Amino acid sequence: MRITHEATCELVGELARLTGESPEAAVDAAVRERLARVHRRHADRLADRLLAISADAARRLPADLGAADPSNQLYDEAGLPESRAEQLP
């Protein structure tokens, strides 16, 4: 890669001198660090969006949804799943 912007070349040179790295190594490390930050921000935004979606979905559900024992609807008196109980002799 060839960087023609003089100010950027000066910044790369300063970073290389301060870190003791070659200019290429300094650019590589800087780009990797920036990418990691961008990926974290993207993941954080995705997590925030998913939390907002789940909160919105929770608001739309009946308030007493979690109060009922689902096993009453899923299993019969013998403890068998309802769908299987119908198939047994």
C-alpha positions as CSV (number, residue, x, y, z in Angstrom):
1,M,0.0,0.0,0.0
2,R,1.3,3.4,-0.8
3,I,0.2,6.4,1.4
4,T,0.5,9.7,-0.4
5,H,-1.1,12.0,2.2
6,E,1.9,13.7,3.8
7,A,0.2,14.3,7.2
8,T,-0.7,10.6,7.4
9,C,2.9,9.6,6.5
10,E,4.2,11.9,9.3
11,L,1.7,10.3,11.8
12,V,2.8,6.8,10.8
13,G,6.5,7.8,11.2
14,E,5.8,9.3,14.6
15,L,3.9,6.2,15.7
16,A,6.7,3.9,14.4
17,R,9.4,6.0,16.3
18,L,7.4,6.0,19.6
19,T,6.7,2.3,19.5
20,G,10.0,1.1,18.0
21,E,8.1,-0.7,15.3
22,S,8.5,-0.5,11.5
23,P,6.1,1.8,9.8
24,E,4.3,-1.3,8.4
25,A,4.0,-2.9,11.8
26,A,2.8,0.3,13.4
27,V,0.1,0.7,10.7
28,D,-0.9,-3.0,11.0
29,A,-1.2,-2.7,14.8
30,A,-3.2,0.5,14.5
31,V,-5.6,-0.9,12.0
32,R,-6.1,-4.0,14.0
33,E,-6.8,-2.0,17.2
34,R,-9.3,0.3,15.4
35,L,-11.0,-2.7,13.8
36,A,-11.4,-4.3,17.2
37,R,-13.0,-1.1,18.6
38,V,-15.3,-0.8,15.6
39,H,-16.4,-4.5,15.9
40,R,-17.0,-4.0,19.7
41,R,-19.2,-0.9,19.0
42,H,-21.1,-2.8,16.3
43,A,-21.6,-5.8,18.7
44,D,-22.8,-3.4,21.5
45,R,-25.3,-1.7,19.1
46,L,-26.5,-5.1,18.0
47,A,-26.9,-6.2,21.6
48,D,-28.8,-3.0,22.4
49,R,-31.1,-3.5,19.4
50,L,-31.8,-7.1,20.5
51,L,-32.5,-6.0,24.0
52,A,-34.9,-3.3,22.8
53,I,-36.7,-5.9,20.6
54,S,-37.1,-8.3,23.5
55,A,-38.4,-5.5,25.8
56,D,-40.9,-4.5,23.1
57,A,-42.0,-8.1,22.7
58,A,-42.3,-8.6,26.5
59,R,-44.6,-5.5,26.6
60,R,-46.9,-7.1,24.0
61,L,-47.3,-10.4,25.9
62,P,-50.0,-10.9,28.5
63,A,-48.9,-9.9,32.0
64,D,-49.8,-13.3,33.5
65,L,-48.1,-15.4,30.8
66,G,-45.3,-16.6,33.0
67,A,-47.6,-17.3,36.0
68,A,-49.2,-20.5,34.6
69,D,-47.5,-23.8,35.0
70,P,-46.9,-25.0,31.4
71,S,-46.6,-28.6,32.5
72,N,-50.4,-28.6,33.0
73,Q,-50.8,-28.2,29.3
74,L,-47.9,-30.2,28.1
75,Y,-48.2,-33.5,30.2
76,D,-51.0,-35.7,31.1
77,E,-51.7,-37.2,34.6
78,A,-49.2,-40.0,33.9
79,G,-46.5,-37.5,33.1
80,L,-46.5,-38.3,29.4
81,P,-46.5,-35.5,26.8
82,E,-50.0,-34.8,25.7
83,S,-49.2,-35.6,22.0
84,R,-47.8,-39.1,23.0
85,A,-50.7,-39.8,25.4
86,E,-53.2,-39.8,22.5
87,Q,-51.1,-42.3,20.6
88,L,-50.8,-44.9,23.3
89,P,-53.4,-47.8,23.5
